[in-house]
Amino acid sequence: MAVDGFRIEEGYYYTKEHMWVKVDNGNAVVGITDYGQHQLGDIVFIELPSVGQEVESGEKVASIESVKAAIDLFSPLTGKIISVNEDLNDDPSLLNTDPYGEGWIYEMDLADKNELEDLMTADDYRAYIQEIEAEEE
């Protein structure tokens, strides 16, 4: 479902920093939301985390550079990185063109599934985006 033209996937979890989490077979796949990539503009570079890296929730895990800004991405959950999307090294624009599919960033083994309760649902994130949009008007 979309809010003001931005895709928000049902069944995913979201952060206020515009990251998404999809739980698949007990692991968490993480990426940047459609709204987040739109705010950045054309993404030209991403520094991916390392496979095997242990990360804490809220810890810097990656960096993105776009034509508008350079930002750090912070892990929404605690766990161990088990895979990264190497395709982004050659084509970081996948974050713009398919943020919920080919533009996934990394997959992690969750240390504590209860942390998911601290994230927003699709409905929560939709309301959050509407608040942001209303403030900008």
C-alpha positions as CSV (number, residue, x, y, z in Angstrom):
1,M,0.0,0.0,0.0
2,A,1.2,3.5,-0.7
3,V,1.1,6.8,1.2
4,D,1.5,9.8,-1.0
5,G,3.0,7.6,-3.7
6,F,5.5,5.8,-1.4
7,R,5.3,2.0,-1.2
8,I,5.0,0.6,2.3
9,E,5.0,-3.2,2.4
10,E,2.6,-5.1,4.7
11,G,4.2,-7.7,7.0
12,Y,7.4,-5.8,7.3
13,Y,8.8,-3.9,10.3
14,Y,10.0,-0.2,10.1
15,T,12.2,2.3,11.9
16,K,11.9,6.0,12.2
17,E,15.2,6.1,10.3
18,H,13.4,4.6,7.3
19,M,14.8,1.1,7.4
20,W,12.7,-1.9,6.8
21,V,13.0,-5.4,8.3
22,K,11.4,-8.6,6.8
23,V,11.6,-11.7,8.9
24,D,12.3,-14.8,6.8
25,N,13.0,-18.3,8.2
26,G,13.9,-16.7,11.6
27,N,16.4,-14.3,10.0
28,A,16.0,-10.6,9.3
29,V,16.5,-9.1,5.9
30,V,17.1,-5.3,6.1
31,G,16.9,-2.5,3.7
32,I,15.9,1.1,3.2
33,T,12.3,2.1,2.6
34,D,10.9,3.6,-0.5
35,Y,10.4,6.9,1.4
36,G,14.0,6.8,2.6
37,Q,15.5,6.3,-0.8
38,H,13.3,9.0,-2.3
39,Q,14.5,11.5,0.3
40,L,18.1,10.6,-0.5
41,G,17.7,11.0,-4.3
42,D,20.0,9.0,-6.7
43,I,22.2,6.7,-4.6
44,V,25.7,6.4,-6.0
45,F,27.6,4.4,-3.4
46,I,27.0,2.1,-0.4
47,E,29.5,0.7,2.1
48,L,28.1,-2.7,3.1
49,P,28.7,-4.4,6.5
50,S,30.9,-7.4,6.7
51,V,29.6,-11.0,6.8
52,G,30.2,-12.4,10.2
53,Q,30.0,-8.9,11.8
54,E,28.1,-8.8,15.2
55,V,26.0,-5.7,15.5
56,E,23.9,-4.2,18.3
57,S,20.6,-2.5,17.7
58,G,21.3,1.2,17.0
59,E,24.9,0.6,15.9
60,K,26.2,1.9,12.6
61,V,26.1,-0.9,10.1
62,A,26.5,0.7,6.6
63,S,26.9,4.1,4.8
64,I,25.1,5.4,1.8
65,E,26.1,8.3,-0.5
66,S,23.6,9.9,-2.8
67,V,23.6,13.0,-5.0
68,K,22.0,14.9,-2.0
69,A,23.7,13.5,1.1
70,A,25.9,10.9,2.8
71,I,24.3,9.1,5.7
72,D,25.0,6.3,8.1
73,L,22.6,3.4,8.4
74,F,22.0,2.0,11.9
75,S,21.0,-1.6,12.5
76,P,17.4,-1.9,13.7
77,L,18.2,-5.2,15.5
78,T,21.0,-7.0,17.3
79,G,22.5,-10.0,15.7
80,K,25.1,-11.4,13.3
81,I,25.4,-10.4,9.6
82,I,25.0,-13.6,7.6
83,S,24.9,-12.2,4.1
84,V,25.1,-8.9,2.2
85,N,23.8,-7.8,-1.1
86,E,27.0,-7.7,-3.2
87,D,25.0,-6.5,-6.2
88,L,24.8,-3.1,-4.6
89,N,28.6,-2.7,-5.0
90,D,28.2,-2.7,-8.8
91,D,24.7,-1.1,-8.9
92,P,23.8,1.0,-5.8
93,S,20.9,2.4,-7.8
94,L,19.0,-0.8,-6.9
95,L,18.2,0.9,-3.6
96,N,16.3,3.5,-5.7
97,T,14.7,1.2,-8.2
98,D,13.7,-1.8,-6.1
99,P,14.1,-0.9,-2.4
100,Y,12.0,-3.9,-1.1
101,G,13.4,-6.4,-3.6
102,E,16.7,-6.4,-5.4
103,G,17.8,-3.4,-3.2
104,W,17.9,-5.3,0.1
105,I,21.1,-4.5,2.0
106,Y,21.9,-7.4,4.4
107,E,20.5,-10.4,6.2
108,M,21.2,-11.1,9.8
109,D,20.7,-13.9,12.4
110,L,18.6,-12.3,15.1
111,A,20.0,-12.4,18.7
112,D,16.6,-11.4,20.2
113,K,13.3,-11.7,18.3
114,N,11.7,-9.6,21.0
115,E,13.4,-6.6,19.6
116,L,10.9,-6.7,16.7
117,E,8.3,-5.4,19.1
118,D,10.2,-2.1,19.3
119,L,9.8,-1.5,15.6
120,M,6.8,-0.1,13.7
121,T,4.2,-2.1,11.8
122,A,3.3,-1.0,8.3
123,D,0.3,0.9,9.7
124,D,2.5,2.6,12.3
125,Y,5.0,3.6,9.6
126,R,2.3,4.8,7.3
127,A,1.0,7.1,10.1
128,Y,4.6,8.3,10.8
129,I,5.1,9.2,7.1
130,Q,1.8,11.1,7.1
131,E,3.0,13.1,10.2
132,I,6.3,14.0,8.4
133,E,4.5,15.0,5.3
134,A,2.0,17.1,7.2
135,E,4.8,18.9,9.1
136,E,6.6,19.7,5.8
137,E,3.5,21.3,4.3
